[in-house]
């Protein structure tokens, strides 16, 4: 499920390169922020951009901005009139993240807000063709239920970290609240007859969900 370093290096050597701006953002994220590996990074970032180019959404909602790497990656795939609304609940990240988003070549496509997307995104009164969930794992089920309400029919919801380093299948983590949150999310999606879903064993697990 998790490739060796040699295999990972080979994969990246044969994947579309990230921009120099994203490379610098990745480095700065890992130097200046705790848990820098939470950023999407080269492989997942290129996948997100390609998914956007394939789905061709007009509006994207992101739950959990962190350092802005995934937001910029997705915005790179948007058409010129597309918009990405991204929410980060941790206000301490704003001083780091906002300058990186505003300094990017796709800043005009990104609306960055500090706040709780679960409560605030529905208040926009709009629907989204694509939603990327990457926020607090303990509230993933709440985020999913919100996303279902604001996602168009035929739209896509993508959820990150749904294997959680394999903890979802390890009984040793039965009392870990984040693991329990992801398990509850995975079960909820698997039993939701209104969607089609699959889990990709990419990095920490990426679930693709299509709303019927």
C-alpha positions in Angstrom: 0.0 0.0 0.0 2.8 2.4 0.9 5.6 2.3 -1.7 9.3 2.2 -0.8 11.3 5.4 -1.1 12.9 4.1 -4.3 9.5 3.3 -5.8 8.2 6.7 -4.7 11.2 8.5 -6.3 10.6 6.5 -9.5 6.9 7.6 -9.6 7.8 11.2 -9.1 10.4 11.0 -11.9 7.7 9.9 -14.2 5.0 12.4 -13.1 4.4 15.8 -14.4 6.6 18.2 -12.5 5.3 20.6 -10.0 5.9 24.3 -10.5 8.9 26.0 -8.9 6.4 28.0 -6.8 4.8 24.9 -5.4 8.2 23.4 -4.8 9.1 26.4 -2.7 5.8 26.3 -0.9 6.3 22.6 -0.1 9.7 23.4 1.3 8.5 26.4 3.3 5.6 24.4 4.7 7.9 21.7 6.0 10.3 24.2 7.5 7.9 26.6 9.1 4.7 24.5 10.0 4.2 21.6 12.3 3.2 18.4 10.5 4.3 19.8 7.1 3.7 16.4 5.5 0.0 17.2 5.7 0.4 19.3 2.6 -0.6 17.5 -0.6 2.8 17.5 -2.2 4.0 16.8 -5.7 2.1 13.5 -6.6 -1.2 14.3 -5.0 -1.1 17.9 -6.2 -0.6 16.9 -9.8 -3.5 14.3 -9.4 -5.8 17.0 -8.0 -4.9 19.4 -10.9 -5.6 16.6 -13.4 -8.9 15.6 -11.7 -10.0 19.3 -12.0 -9.0 19.3 -15.7 -11.0 16.1 -16.2 -14.1 17.0 -14.2 -14.1 20.7 -15.4 -15.9 22.1 -12.3 -17.0 25.7 -12.3 -16.9 26.0 -8.5 -14.8 24.0 -6.1 -15.1 23.9 -2.3 -12.1 22.9 -0.2 -12.5 22.1 3.5 -9.0 22.6 5.1 -6.6 24.9 3.4 -3.5 24.3 5.6 -0.6 25.9 3.7 -2.5 26.3 0.4 -0.6 23.7 -1.7 -3.8 21.8 -2.6 -5.8 24.9 -3.3 -3.2 26.3 -5.7 -2.8 22.9 -7.4 -6.6 22.6 -8.0 -6.9 26.2 -9.1 -4.2 25.6 -11.7 -6.6 23.1 -13.4 -9.6 25.5 -13.3 -10.9 27.3 -16.4 -10.3 31.0 -16.4 -13.8 31.7 -15.0 -13.7 29.0 -12.3 -13.5 29.7 -8.6 -12.2 27.8 -5.6 -13.5 28.6 -2.2 -11.2 27.3 0.5 -11.8 27.4 4.3 -9.2 26.9 7.1 -10.5 26.7 10.7 -7.1 27.4 12.3 -6.6 31.1 12.3 -3.0 30.8 13.3 -2.2 29.5 9.8 -3.5 32.7 8.1 -0.2 34.7 8.3 1.6 31.8 6.6 -1.0 30.7 4.0 -2.6 33.9 2.8 0.7 35.4 1.3 1.4 32.2 -0.5 -2.1 32.0 -2.0 -2.1 35.8 -2.9 1.4 35.5 -4.4 0.5 32.6 -6.7 -0.4 33.0 -10.4 -3.9 31.6 -9.7 -4.8 33.9 -6.8 -7.7 35.4 -8.8 -9.3 32.0 -8.8 -9.1 31.4 -5.0 -11.3 32.8 -2.3 -9.5 32.0 1.0 -11.5 32.3 4.3 -10.6 31.6 7.9 -13.6 29.9 9.4 -15.5 26.6 9.8 -16.6 25.4 6.3 -19.2 23.1 7.8 -21.1 26.1 9.0 -20.1 28.8 6.6 -20.0 27.2 3.1 -23.8 26.5 3.0 -24.4 30.2 3.8 -22.9 31.1 0.4 -26.1 29.9 -1.1 -24.3 28.3 -4.1 -23.6 24.7 -5.2 -20.2 23.2 -6.1 -19.2 20.8 -8.8 -16.3 19.4 -6.8 -15.5 19.3 -3.0 -12.2 18.4 -1.5 -12.3 17.3 2.2 -9.0 17.7 4.1 -10.0 19.2 7.4 -10.4 17.8 11.0 -10.7 14.0 10.7 -12.9 14.0 13.8 -15.6 15.9 12.0 -15.3 14.2 8.6 -18.9 12.8 8.8 -20.2 16.3 9.4 -18.2 17.7 6.6 -19.4 15.0 4.3 -23.1 15.6 5.1 -22.5 19.3 4.4 -20.7 18.5 1.2 -23.6 16.3 0.0 -26.0 19.2 0.5 -24.0 21.6 -1.6 -22.6 19.3 -4.3 -24.4 19.2 -7.7 -25.8 16.0 -9.1 -23.0 14.4 -11.1 -20.5 16.3 -9.0 -17.5 14.9 -7.1 -16.4 14.8 -3.5 -12.8 13.9 -2.9 -11.6 13.1 0.7 -8.0 12.9 1.8 -6.4 10.7 4.5 -9.0 8.0 4.4 -6.5 5.2 5.2 -4.8 7.3 7.9 -1.4 5.4 7.7 -3.3 2.2 7.8 -4.8 2.9 11.2 -8.3 2.4 10.0 -7.7 -1.3 9.8 -5.6 -1.6 13.0 -7.4 -2.4 16.2 -4.6 -0.7 18.2 -6.2 2.6 17.2 -9.7 1.8 18.4 -9.6 4.6 20.9 -8.0 7.3 18.7 -10.6 9.9 17.9 -9.2 10.9 14.5 -9.0 7.2 13.4 -12.6 6.7 14.7 -13.7 9.8 12.7 -12.3 8.5 9.5 -13.7 5.0 10.0 -17.1 6.5 10.6 -16.7 8.6 7.4 -15.6 5.6 5.4 -18.6 3.5 6.7 -21.0 6.4 6.0 -19.8 6.8 2.4 -19.8 3.0 1.7 -23.5 2.8 2.8 -24.6 5.9 0.9 -26.7 4.6 -2.0 -26.8 8.1 -3.5 -23.1 8.0 -4.4 -20.5 5.8 -6.1 -17.1 5.7 -4.3 -13.7 4.1 -4.3 -10.6 4.5 -2.1 -7.2 5.0 -3.8 -4.2 3.8 -1.8 -2.4 7.0 -2.7 -0.2 8.4 0.1 -2.5 8.4 3.1 -5.6 7.2 1.2 -7.8 9.3 -1.2 -11.5 8.6 -1.6 -13.2 9.6 -4.9 -17.0 10.0 -4.6 -19.4 10.7 -7.4 -22.8 12.0 -6.6 -25.4 10.2 -8.7 
